[in-house]
Amino acid sequence: MPSRKPFIVTNRIPLTIPVSVIGLLVAVFSASDTHSQSKWVFEQYNYIRQPEASAFVPMVHFQTKNNWYGELRYNYEDAQTLSVFGGKTLNGGNSLKWSFTPMAGYSTGKFTGVSAGINNEAEWKDFYFSAQSQYSMATKKDIANFFFNWSEAGYAFSDFFYSGIAMQYTRQQQKGYLEPGIVNGLCFRNFSLPFYVFNPLKGDCYFVLGLNYEYNLKKKPK
């Protein structure tokens, strides 16, 4: 299944729409289930959109055994923009597993500003759902604030293959942009390879190819 949600499909934003991040985190740092080990997740997404040049979006995020969460991303909110986020994950459930991570961040570069966001994930049997939302406020007068949401739902046909639908929505300067898409992914051990097609029935169709890796930090024996 996708990684970083917390499965991992983490966030990809069309670079032609400056989706910026962050504002203030109104975090809910309440008690949540803790993990027995910390983990690192490394993600790399390649946006392929003709006739424009391809764009690479690298991301790294870390979660402690107490569910504190940090993230570093580049080219995500906009080209040549570096962003850092922090928050805490709350999770629970048995047959229906869920988690959400409220977080705040700061971006610098072509887009400079602050953002508030939340990641939501749920799994039931072989079905999964994830949604990532953020509201970003620019600190430069010539750049508009915006709201962005990336949602995804799918089914794992096996331990090695999953498929589903995806949707991106951006609202900026009183205008909304909706981009539907489909996703297929391959998984092998700690690696996942998602492939997205957005606006498949329109002339502005484009592709996103990802390569993700998750590394768990095991506790040292006492």
Beta strands, then each sheet from edge to edge (+ up, - down):
strand 1: 38-48
strand 2: 55-63
strand 3: 68-74
strand 4: 81-88
strand 5: 90-92
strand 6: 96-109
strand 7: 113-124
strand 8: 127-138
strand 9: 146-156
strand 10: 161-172
strand 11: 175-188
strand 12: 191-198
strand 13: 206-217
sheet 1: 5+ 6- 4+ 3- 2+ 1- 13+ 12- 11+ 10- 9+ 8- 7+
end
